[in-house]
């Protein structure tokens, strides 16, 4: 779904760096990693994984304020938070905890996929 890349480079456009919290860096398309460029679908986890950062408590032992920082950053760039269980896999997906939260309406990928009916639920890895 990268509007600036040639179609033949779909594999390349889906491979860009995330910061250590699973949020795209400045200048990145807000949905490259979680989108299937061939089908136009956007992957979102079908459920929260057992250690989802959006569960109560600190199951991932993150630094205080880290989740809030990731959500704020995602909000700023109309992005999303990628499920930590899918980071580094061939099929990264938007975190279900983020997708169900109050900031999900700020995500360009979620808004487009819901409007077009192209949201694809996948099990967390």
C-alpha positions as CSV (number, residue, x, y, z in Angstrom):
1,X,0.0,0.0,0.0
2,X,3.0,2.3,-0.4
3,X,1.8,4.7,-3.0
4,X,5.3,5.7,-3.9
5,X,6.8,2.4,-4.7
6,X,6.6,0.4,-7.9
7,X,4.3,-2.6,-7.7
8,X,7.2,-5.0,-8.4
9,X,9.0,-3.9,-5.3
10,X,6.2,-5.0,-2.9
11,X,8.7,-7.2,-1.0
12,X,11.0,-4.2,-0.5
13,X,8.3,-1.8,0.6
14,X,7.2,-4.1,3.3
15,X,10.7,-4.2,4.9
16,X,11.5,-1.0,6.8
17,X,12.7,-0.5,10.3
18,X,10.5,-0.1,13.3
19,X,11.6,1.6,16.4
20,X,12.1,-0.8,19.4
21,X,8.4,-0.4,20.3
22,X,6.9,-1.5,17.0
23,X,6.0,2.0,15.8
24,X,7.1,3.2,12.4
25,X,9.8,5.9,12.4
26,X,9.3,9.4,10.9
27,X,8.8,9.3,7.1
28,X,7.6,5.7,7.0
29,X,4.3,4.9,5.4
30,X,1.9,4.2,8.3
31,X,0.8,0.8,7.1
32,X,3.5,-0.8,5.0
33,X,4.5,-3.6,7.3
34,X,1.0,-4.8,8.2
35,X,-0.4,-4.5,4.6
36,X,-0.4,-7.1,1.9
37,X,0.3,-5.1,-1.2
38,X,-1.0,-7.8,-3.5
39,X,-4.4,-8.2,-1.9
40,X,-4.8,-4.8,-0.3
41,X,-5.6,-6.4,3.1
42,X,-4.3,-5.0,6.4
43,X,-3.5,-7.6,9.1
44,X,-4.7,-7.1,12.6
45,X,-4.4,-9.7,15.4
46,X,-7.7,-11.6,15.9
47,X,-7.2,-11.4,19.7
48,X,-4.8,-10.0,22.2
49,X,-1.9,-12.3,22.9
50,X,-1.2,-13.5,26.4
51,X,1.5,-10.9,27.0
52,X,-0.2,-8.0,25.2
53,X,1.1,-4.7,26.3
54,X,-2.5,-3.4,26.6
55,X,-3.5,-6.0,29.2
56,X,-3.6,-4.6,32.8
57,X,-0.3,-4.8,34.6
58,X,3.1,-4.9,33.0
59,X,3.4,-8.4,31.6
60,X,6.2,-7.4,29.3
61,X,8.2,-5.6,32.1
62,X,8.4,-2.4,30.1
63,X,9.8,0.9,31.4
64,X,7.1,3.1,33.0
65,X,5.4,5.2,30.3
66,X,6.6,3.1,27.4
67,X,3.2,2.0,26.2
68,X,1.9,5.6,26.5
69,X,4.9,6.7,24.5
70,X,4.3,4.2,21.7
71,X,0.6,5.1,21.5
72,X,1.4,8.8,21.4
73,X,4.0,8.3,18.6
74,X,1.5,6.2,16.6
75,X,-1.1,8.9,17.1
76,X,1.3,11.6,15.8
77,X,2.0,9.8,12.5
78,X,-1.5,8.3,12.0
79,X,0.2,4.9,12.5
80,X,-0.4,1.9,14.7
81,X,1.4,-0.4,17.2
82,X,2.5,-3.7,15.8
83,X,1.9,-6.8,18.0
84,X,5.2,-7.6,19.6
85,X,4.6,-11.3,18.8
86,X,4.5,-10.5,15.1
87,X,7.5,-8.2,15.0
88,X,10.3,-9.6,12.8
89,X,8.0,-12.2,11.2
90,X,6.9,-12.3,7.6
91,X,3.3,-11.3,8.6
92,X,3.4,-8.5,11.1
93,X,0.0,-7.4,12.3
94,X,-1.5,-4.5,14.2
95,X,-1.8,-5.2,17.9
96,X,-5.4,-6.1,18.9
97,X,-5.0,-4.1,22.1
98,X,-4.2,-1.0,20.1
99,X,-6.9,-1.8,17.4
100,X,-9.6,-2.0,20.1
101,X,-8.4,1.1,22.1
102,X,-9.5,4.7,22.0
103,X,-6.7,5.7,19.6
104,X,-7.5,3.2,16.9
105,X,-9.4,5.9,15.0
106,X,-6.2,7.8,14.5
107,X,-4.6,4.9,12.5
108,X,-4.7,5.5,8.8
109,X,-4.3,1.7,8.1
110,X,-7.2,0.8,10.3
111,X,-9.5,3.5,9.0
112,X,-8.8,2.6,5.3
113,X,-9.1,-1.1,5.9
114,X,-12.4,-0.8,7.7
115,X,-13.8,1.6,5.1
116,X,-12.8,-0.7,2.3
117,X,-13.6,-3.9,4.1
118,X,-10.0,-5.2,3.7
119,X,-9.2,-5.8,7.4
120,X,-7.8,-9.3,7.8
121,X,-7.7,-10.9,11.3
122,X,-4.8,-13.2,11.9
123,X,-3.8,-15.2,15.0
124,X,-1.0,-13.6,17.0
125,X,2.2,-15.6,16.4
